[in-house]
Structure formats: structure tokens, C-alpha cells
Amino acid sequence: MRTNILKLMMISISLFLVSCNKDDDDKDREKNYTLSEVQAIARITGNQSSNIVVVNMQGGPLYELNDTAQMIDFADAKNALWVDVQQIQTLNPDWFNKDISFAEAKTKAGTNAENVDKVVSYYKSKGKTVCLVGVSYGAFVAQDYIARYGTSKISKALIVAGRLEMENEFWEKFSEGYDGEYVYGADGKVTCTFIENKTAKDRNLGRLAAALGCKRFTALWENVKGLDKIMYYYGTKDEKVGNFTAEEIKFLVSKKVQLFSVPEGNHDDTSGAGVSKLKEYFQIP
């Protein structure tokens, strides 16, 4: 009787170990994405033969992909292959015709990083040098990607006009469907102003912004390796996302992120300053 029980226990343990090993193998194994899968979630432009791939996450959030021709011209980066990754609301704008909950917005916004990973994984598997650029809302998508998937598949990342720790007051109002800005007074005092969006589609954009803006990236990035691959630009008078706190700066410096401030810079100033460094930083011919 004891012998049979011991045999059953050993079989159970063996099955458990096999199951665990299989899970680990599945976790480590990269899925082989196809070009058609990438084309379904991204727009591909630029130099098709380039070894450097710029994976772009646009700002907003908006319901359609921006024309990035001006951005590419401004950065003088035509010699790279550009891949503009679709976001959940650009792929499925009709989903947002009616108000969604904040919980739904967080689930839907989470798919943006998944799309980025599909694109990054595909081009990495082709031996390409993959670089990320995220500006404004795209900065938060890039940060979410790095928090969830790390930096091992990318060569460099340029993050512009984002935040690691948005003030609760700000993202909470956006989660309720509002829009808003930071106001910098002559006395140095910073306040926030909000306006109520009138349509469900606009309210849902606020919720999608809050879905990533609510994340605490200093905690999410704490154990992420390779953050020194990141160049980060922030404006000290950014009306859209606010100025960095001393704690955010201290964290990024401790992780050896290449951090640059734009003194007195608003959102547009900061975006321009960061994008102007793209060609040099990504070493695009």
C-alpha cells in the first residue's frame, strides 16, 4: 500500500515538474510573428532596406494614425525604416462611440504595449536594430512596453514629454472623462485646470490616457535591466503632463537614464527638442 502511494506521489511530482518546465519554456520561447501580422497592426514607411527600425508610438490618444512624414523630415531620419504602431482606439474606433468604464479603458490600453512587442519581436527576429520612440501619450505606451517586456529586444529608446508619476488629481479627472492642463503661475505655483468633455468618444480618450497615466513607473521599472538604453526629454513647464518631481529625476538618474530637461519648455518645445536628437541617438545614416 505504502509503495503504491509513494509511486503515485513520485508520478505527481514528476508531472508537476514537467508542467512547470513547460510553462518556463513557453514563457522563454519567442513567438515567430509574420510580416502580415505586423502589417495588420502597424504602418510601415521609409527605407525598406535599412538595418535600423524606428518603432514609433504616437501621441494623443487619437482615433487615427498621424501622418509622420513631417516628424521624419524634422528628425532628418528618412534613411531608417519607420513602423508606426496602431493603438487600440486607432484599430477599433467604433468601440468608443459609447462611454466605457475606467476598468475597460485600462484593459484596452494594455493592448498597446502588446502590439509594440509584436512589432519589436518581428524585426528583432530579422536581425534588425530596433529603436523605440514615444512622444506624449506615446511616451506612456513606451514606458508600459518597457515595464512589461524589458529592454532586451531593443537597442535604444527615446522617450519624450512623458511622466513616471502623474499626480493623482490629474489622471483621476481624466479617468472620469475630463481633459485638462497644468498651469504655471508667475509665483511658481502649479495648478491644474479641467474641462468636461461633451461626447463619449472624447471622454473615452481621457480614460485611455488615464489608463496609462495612473501607472507608477518608478515601481514598475525598479527591477528592469538596461534602462541606460533610454534617452528621456522633459519640459519644466509642460502643460500636458507636468514637470518632473525631484523623486522622478532621482530615480532616472539612479538607473543611468540619459535625462535632459528643456528649461521653460512646454509640451511642443519638449517634443521638438527630443525628436531633433533622434537621428544622432539612433545613429541613422
C-alpha positions as a printed NumPy array, in Angstrom:
array([[  0.   ,   0.   ,   0.   ],
       [  2.769,   2.448,   1.   ],
       [  4.722,   1.526,  -2.126],
       [  1.729,   2.389,  -4.318],
       [  1.232,   5.71 ,  -2.503],
       [  4.926,   6.578,  -2.938],
       [  4.721,   5.76 ,  -6.65 ],
       [  1.675,   7.968,  -7.026],
       [  3.446,  10.786,  -5.179],
       [  6.506,  10.486,  -7.412],
       [  4.316,  10.495, -10.532],
       [  2.507,  13.617,  -9.277],
       [  5.776,  15.403,  -8.533],
       [  7.163,  14.443, -11.937],
       [  4.047,  15.726, -13.688],
       [  4.262,  18.941, -11.679],
       [  7.9  ,  19.463, -12.637],
       [  7.195,  18.745, -16.282],
       [  4.311,  21.209, -16.177],
       [  6.48 ,  23.88 , -14.528],
       [  9.288,  23.334, -17.006],
       [  6.816,  23.571, -19.868],
       [  5.481,  26.865, -18.519],
       [  9.02 ,  28.207, -18.238],
       [  9.803,  27.043, -21.767],
       [  6.649,  28.685, -23.122],
       [  7.489,  31.899, -21.283],
       [ 11.032,  31.993, -22.671],
       [ 10.112,  30.935, -26.209],
       [  9.625,  33.847, -28.626],
       [  6.613,  33.668, -30.884],
       [  7.524,  33.976, -34.55 ],
       [  5.337,  36.771, -35.916],
       [  4.872,  37.225, -39.652],
       [  5.081,  40.377, -41.743],
       [  1.349,  40.169, -42.42 ],
       [  0.676,  40.156, -38.665],
       [  2.837,  43.268, -38.289],
       [  1.135,  44.998, -41.209],
       [ -2.235,  44.362, -39.563],
       [ -1.244,  46.468, -36.549],
       [  1.258,  48.96 , -37.973],
       [  2.072,  51.274, -40.863],
       [  5.476,  50.697, -42.457],
       [  7.26 ,  53.501, -44.306],
       [ 10.767,  54.751, -45.015],
       [ 13.849,  52.879, -46.165],
       [ 12.773,  49.256, -46.551],
       [ 16.38 ,  48.031, -46.731],
       [ 17.577,  49.864, -43.612],
       [ 19.03 ,  47.839, -40.768],
       [ 17.67 ,  50.428, -38.305],
       [ 13.97 ,  50.16 , -37.482],
       [ 12.298,  53.043, -35.657],
       [  9.206,  51.768, -33.855],
       [  7.045,  54.819, -33.261],
       [  4.272,  55.207, -30.683],
       [  2.288,  58.335, -31.461],
       [  0.875,  60.887, -29.075],
       [ -2.737,  61.685, -28.348],
       [ -4.52 ,  59.425, -27.791],
       [ -6.2  ,  59.93 , -31.168],
       [ -8.614,  57.862, -33.244],
       [ -6.381,  57.652, -36.31 ],
       [ -2.699,  57.353, -37.071],
       [ -0.904,  60.641, -37.594],
       [  0.956,  61.305, -40.805],
       [  4.544,  61.004, -39.549],
       [  6.132,  62.466, -42.716],
       [  6.707,  65.826, -41.01 ],
       [  8.227,  64.157, -37.973],
       [ 10.583,  62.113, -40.155],
       [ 11.58 ,  65.221, -42.122],
       [ 12.115,  67.226, -38.93 ],
       [ 14.306,  64.455, -37.496],
       [ 16.098,  64.047, -40.874],
       [ 15.582,  60.31 , -40.434],
       [ 14.423,  59.131, -43.87 ],
       [ 17.163,  56.509, -44.044],
       [ 15.539,  54.407, -41.326],
       [ 12.625,  52.016, -41.674],
       [  9.705,  53.561, -39.767],
       [  6.979,  51.454, -38.194],
       [  4.067,  53.393, -36.679],
       [  2.276,  51.062, -34.276],
       [ -1.506,  51.182, -34.176],
       [ -3.179,  51.74 , -30.81 ],
       [ -6.402,  50.149, -29.62 ],
       [ -8.51 ,  53.198, -30.499],
       [ -6.976,  53.619, -33.98 ],
       [ -7.637,  49.961, -34.76 ],
       [-11.174,  49.911, -33.369],
       [-12.55 ,  53.479, -33.154],
       [-16.168,  52.267, -33.148],
       [-15.605,  50.569, -29.8  ],
       [-15.501,  54.01 , -28.212],
       [-18.738,  55.511, -29.539],
       [-20.342,  54.853, -26.143],
       [-18.881,  55.528, -22.718],
       [-16.655,  52.773, -21.373],
       [-15.634,  52.275, -17.756],
       [-12.18 ,  53.114, -16.484],
       [-11.606,  49.398, -15.862],
       [-12.395,  48.728, -19.523],
       [-10.08 ,  51.548, -20.575],
       [ -7.207,  50.005, -18.604],
       [ -7.769,  46.625, -20.244],
       [ -7.972,  48.114, -23.724],
       [ -4.969,  50.443, -23.282],
       [ -2.906,  47.464, -22.136],
       [ -3.07 ,  46.012, -25.645],
       [ -0.946,  48.903, -26.982],
       [  2.229,  47.515, -25.408],
       [  1.319,  44.07 , -26.732],
       [  1.189,  45.45 , -30.281],
       [  4.554,  47.135, -29.776],
       [  6.035,  43.84 , -28.628],
       [  4.759,  42.027, -31.716],
       [  6.438,  44.61 , -33.947],
       [  9.655,  44.655, -31.935],
       [  9.821,  40.853, -31.799],
       [  9.316,  40.526, -35.555],
       [ 12.094,  42.929, -36.516],
       [ 14.424,  41.639, -33.816],
       [ 13.974,  38.131, -35.247],
       [ 15.077,  39.508, -38.625],
       [ 18.331,  40.749, -37.129],
       [ 17.357,  44.422, -37.279],
       [ 18.476,  47.119, -34.857],
       [ 15.233,  48.113, -33.177],
       [ 14.817,  51.58 , -31.638],
       [ 11.728,  52.906, -29.868],
       [ 10.409,  56.46 , -29.926],
       [  7.411,  57.573, -27.888],
       [  6.231,  61.176, -27.603],
       [  3.466,  62.432, -25.286],
       [  0.884,  59.612, -24.975],
       [  3.359,  57.508, -26.931],
       [  5.825,  58.043, -24.081],
       [  3.427,  56.256, -21.731],
       [  2.945,  53.41 , -24.222],
       [  6.727,  53.058, -24.485],
       [  7.067,  53.055, -20.707],
       [  4.366,  50.41 , -20.39 ],
       [  6.124,  48.27 , -23.01 ],
       [  9.44 ,  48.523, -21.134],
       [  7.76 ,  47.755, -17.799],
       [  6.157,  44.61 , -19.207],
       [  8.696,  43.325, -21.722],
       [ 12.011,  44.842, -20.648],
       [ 14.735,  46.224, -22.894],
       [ 16.455,  43.076, -24.167],
       [ 14.94 ,  43.258, -27.668],
       [ 15.605,  46.941, -28.29 ],
       [ 18.829,  48.804, -28.989],
       [ 17.754,  52.253, -27.775],
       [ 14.662,  54.189, -26.756],
       [ 13.86 ,  57.888, -26.999],
       [ 11.043,  58.911, -24.661],
       [  9.801,  62.483, -24.874],
       [  7.276,  64.539, -22.883],
       [  6.022,  61.801, -20.581],
       [  5.892,  61.229, -16.818],
       [  6.738,  58.426, -14.446],
       [  4.435,  59.525, -11.627],
       [  1.443,  61.582, -12.746],
       [ -0.297,  63.478,  -9.953],
       [ -3.369,  61.577,  -8.781],
       [ -5.609,  64.617,  -9.163],
       [ -4.721,  64.778, -12.845],
       [ -5.226,  61.207, -14.   ],
       [ -8.282,  60.727, -11.789],
       [-10.113,  63.555, -13.567],
       [ -9.123,  62.092, -16.93 ],
       [-10.447,  58.704, -15.79 ],
       [-13.826,  60.418, -15.343],
       [-13.699,  61.661, -18.931],
       [-12.259,  65.127, -18.441],
       [ -9.478,  66.938, -20.279],
       [ -7.04 ,  69.222, -18.511],
       [ -3.752,  71.082, -18.306],
       [ -1.107,  72.177, -15.834],
       [ -0.934,  75.946, -15.302],
       [  2.351,  77.538, -14.229],
       [  1.837,  80.773, -12.286],
       [  4.27 ,  83.682, -12.205],
       [  4.728,  82.969,  -8.496],
       [  5.974,  79.454,  -9.276],
       [  2.753,  77.813,  -8.143],
       [  1.43 ,  74.986, -10.312],
       [ -2.29 ,  74.28 , -10.561],
       [ -4.45 ,  72.044, -12.734],
       [ -7.485,  73.107, -14.731],
       [-10.064,  70.712, -16.187],
       [-12.869,  70.822, -18.718],
       [-15.611,  68.248, -19.101],
       [-15.644,  66.517, -22.472],
       [-19.061,  66.653, -24.14 ],
       [-19.008,  63.443, -26.199],
       [-18.479,  59.814, -25.273],
       [-15.626,  59.498, -27.781],
       [-13.751,  62.406, -26.189],
       [-14.463,  61.173, -22.656],
       [-13.102,  57.767, -23.624],
       [ -9.87 ,  59.331, -24.887],
       [ -9.45 ,  60.831, -21.426],
       [ -9.978,  57.419, -19.864],
       [ -7.435,  55.809, -22.2  ],
       [ -4.905,  58.487, -21.26 ],
       [ -5.576,  57.915, -17.561],
       [ -5.269,  54.145, -18.012],
       [ -1.532,  54.572, -18.573],
       [ -1.079,  57.847, -16.699],
       [ -2.172,  56.187, -13.464],
       [  0.737,  53.733, -13.561],
       [  3.619,  54.182, -11.112],
       [  6.583,  53.603, -13.389],
       [  9.235,  54.173, -10.725],
       [  7.912,  50.999,  -9.102],
       [  7.251,  49.158, -12.376],
       [ 10.767,  49.937, -13.637],
       [ 12.571,  49.236, -10.371],
       [ 13.84 ,  45.803, -11.422],
       [ 14.025,  46.393, -15.179],
       [ 17.521,  45.99 , -16.572],
       [ 19.006,  48.094, -19.345],
       [ 17.287,  51.398, -18.592],
       [ 20.538,  53.088, -19.625],
       [ 19.371,  52.479, -23.216],
       [ 16.829,  55.255, -22.714],
       [ 17.219,  58.94 , -23.564],
       [ 14.458,  60.959, -21.888],
       [ 13.429,  64.592, -22.538],
       [ 11.073,  66.516, -20.263],
       [  9.941,  70.15 , -20.143],
       [  9.943,  72.149, -16.931],
       [  6.689,  73.885, -17.925],
       [  4.923,  71.106, -19.779],
       [  1.227,  71.947, -19.713],
       [  0.079,  68.497, -20.847],
       [  1.897,  66.164, -18.45 ],
       [  3.516,  68.463, -15.879],
       [  7.102,  68.846, -14.726],
       [  9.178,  66.044, -13.253],
       [  9.363,  65.83 ,  -9.488],
       [ 12.668,  65.539,  -7.666],
       [ 11.835,  61.885,  -6.988],
       [ 11.303,  61.097, -10.675],
       [ 14.599,  62.752, -11.584],
       [ 16.449,  60.946,  -8.801],
       [ 15.066,  57.601,  -9.937],
       [ 16.004,  58.073, -13.598],
       [ 19.487,  59.272, -12.702],
       [ 19.964,  56.251, -10.432],
       [ 19.059,  53.979, -13.375],
       [ 21.535,  55.803, -15.644],
       [ 18.826,  57.033, -17.997],
       [ 20.181,  59.818, -20.209],
       [ 17.968,  62.602, -18.869],
       [ 17.588,  66.053, -20.429],
       [ 15.391,  68.933, -19.336],
       [ 14.054,  71.679, -21.574],
       [ 14.102,  74.769, -19.304],
       [ 10.814,  76.693, -19.524],
       [  9.808,  74.147, -22.171],
       [  6.143,  73.489, -22.842],
       [  4.817,  70.297, -24.436],
       [  5.609,  71.299, -28.021],
       [  9.034,  72.709, -27.112],
       [  9.932,  69.462, -25.404],
       [  8.635,  67.312, -28.237],
       [ 10.709,  69.235, -30.76 ],
       [ 13.85 ,  69.154, -28.634],
       [ 13.631,  65.409, -28.142],
       [ 12.775,  64.45 , -31.711],
       [ 15.615,  66.637, -33.006],
       [ 18.055,  64.23 , -31.319],
       [ 16.538,  61.087, -32.84 ],
       [ 18.841,  60.737, -35.848],
       [ 22.011,  61.223, -33.818],
       [ 20.942,  58.995, -30.944],
       [ 19.73 ,  56.141, -33.145],
       [ 22.773,  56.561, -35.409],
       [ 20.675,  56.789, -38.57 ],
       [ 22.859,  57.485, -41.641]])
